[in-house]
Amino acid sequence: MKIVDLTHTFTNDMPVFPGDPKSSLEQIAFIEKDTYNDHRLTTAMHVGTHMDAPLHMIGDGKSIDQINPERFFGKGVLIDTRGQDRIDLKVLDNIQIEQGSVILLYTGVSSKFGTDDYYKSSTHITEDLANKLVDLKVKMVGMDMPSPDLDKPWVTHKILLGHEILILENLTNL
């Protein structure tokens, strides 16, 4: 088995979704002076590599601590979607997806992480694909882009999270 870290490293200048407050990571205690190291982290929860729980978009949805830990594990299915503005049903052609799988969409957008272009990508997941992933009963959908939607009303988010399909955003190393 090969373990691959899919997370971006949290830094003091971590890029944030347009309109979100800036994050900071500040060392506040030092071994030499205080006998221990400690840091203060100030951030919105929707920054860097993160997981969206249903409560993110569903009024009565579950928060992350209410999700059964079994939902966080599954057989990974990596799908190469580079160069596609619309990630639709055709990406599933000739791909076997078992119930309970974790779908990882490799868009290539992560190569722009930390630049203004990263949040301007037009790549998105269509409603049809989101509904099909619900039908397939996947556990989670991860992607190396900031969002499965282009903008409000966040339809793809609501389809997936409404069925307790967790969303991983801002992955890397896919």
N, C-alpha and C positions, 0 to 999 in steps of 0.2 A: 504494500500500500504506500502511496506517495501522498504526503500532506502538503497542501499548497495554501499559503496565507492569501486570502482574497481581500484583505482589508488595507485601506490606505492608513498610513501612520498619522496619528493625530499630532498636529503641530500648532504652534502659537499663531501661525498665519494660515490656518486651515481654510480653504475656500468654503463659502456658505451659499446656500440657495439665494438667489436675488431677493432682497427684501428682508431676509433673516438677519438677526443681530450677529456681529462678529463674535468668534470664540476666542478664548485665551487660555493658556496654560502657563502658570507662573510658579516657580519654586519659591516656597515660603518658609522652609526650614532646611538647614544644612547640617550634615553630620559634624563638620568641624566646629560649628558654633552651638548647635542645638542638641547634638548627639544622635540625630536622626534626620532623614530626608522626608520632606512632605511637599505636596504641590496643591495649588488651587486651580480647579478646572471650572471655567465659566463657559457654558455653551447651551444652545438650544438642543433639543434631542434629535433634530433632523439635520445633522451635519456629518460630513465624512461618511465612511462605510457604516450603514445602520440598517436596522430591520423595522419595518412598519407593522404595527399591530392593528387589529381591526378598529380600535378606538381612534386611530389617527384620522379616519374618514367616516366612521359609522357611529352615530350618536350614542347608541347603546351597545357598541362593540366592546369586546374584551380588551383590557390592557395587557401588556406583554407578560406580566406576572400571573395573569389568569389563564394563560395558554398552557396546555399540557406539554411538558418538556418533550414528550414523544414526537411532537410536531416539528421539532427543531432538527430532526435527523431523517435521512432518507437516501435512496439511491440517486446519485447525481446524474443528470442528463445535460451535457453541454451541447448547445446548438449555436453554430456559427451563423450570425446574422449580419456580418460586416457588410457595409455598403447599402443596406436597406433602410429607407426612410420609414416605411411601414412594415412592422413585423407582424405578419398576418398568418393565416392558417397554412399557407404553403411551406412555412418553415418546418412543419411537422411531417411533410412528405418523407416517406421511407425511414421514419424514426419511431422506434418502439418506446412507448412510455407506459410504465407500470403505475398502478394506483399507489399513491404515497411517495411518488418521486419528487425530487427537488430539481426544478428546471433552471438552468443557468444560461442566460442569453449573452453571447459574446458579440457585442456590437462594434468594438474597437474605439468607442467614444472615450474610454478611460485614458487613451493616449493624450487627450486634451485636458485632463484633470489639472486644475490649478491655473487654467487660462480662461479668459472671457468667453472663448468659443465653447467651452465645456457646457455651460448652461444655455447656449443658444442652439444646441443640436435639435434637429427636427425628427430624430428617430423616436418612434413610439410604438407601443403595442396596441393593436386594434381590438375593438370590442369583441369581434368574432373569435379572435385567438383567446382572449381572456375567458370568454364563455366556454370555449372548448377545453381549456385547462381546468375549469370548474367541473365539466362533464367527466374529465379524466381523473378527477379527484387527486390532483397533485397537492403536496403539502406547502410548497413554497416556490416562488419565482424570484430569481436573482438576476441582476443585470449590471453591466459596467457603464451605466449612465445614471443621471440624477433622478429620473422618474419614468414610469411606464406611460405617463400621459404627457401631452404637450402643454396643457393648461386646464383651467377650470372648464367644466364642472367635475374633472377628475373621474371620469366614467370608468376607466380601467381599474384604477385604485378601488373604486366602490364595488365593482364586480368581484374582484379577487378578495378583498378584505371582507366583503359582505358574506363570503363563504368560508371565512377564516383561513384563506390562503395567504400566508405571510409574504411580504415583499422585502427583498434585500436590494438596497440601492447603493450606488457608488462603489461597486466591487472593482477589483483590479486583478491582474495576473490570470485572467481567464484564458 
